[in-house]
Amino acid sequence: MRYARLFVPYRGYWDISVDLDSIDGGYHGYQYTCIVLGSGAEITCYKDEFEFVD
């Protein structure tokens, strides 16, 4: 898991934890399973939707 920040917030949350082992090729490029910090929601996010902060 690696910490990242979304470029567009998900339901008011900016910070996510990215599961680097969940890489899956998709139409828009590589997508990851991400956990939204603060809400605990599991979302799918694409590599162009966030930047790593650590």
Rosetta blueprint (number, residue, H / E / L):
1 M L
2 R E
3 Y E
4 A E
5 R E
6 L E
7 F E
8 V E
9 P E
10 Y E
11 R L
12 G L
13 Y E
14 W E
15 D E
16 I E
17 S E
18 V E
19 D E
20 L E
21 D E
22 S E
23 I E
24 D E
25 G E
26 G E
27 Y L
28 H L
29 G E
30 Y E
31 Q E
32 Y E
33 T E
34 C E
35 I E
36 V E
37 L L
38 G L
39 S L
40 G L
41 A L
42 E E
43 I E
44 T E
45 C E
46 Y E
47 K H
48 D H
49 E H
50 F E
51 E E
52 F E
53 V L
54 D L
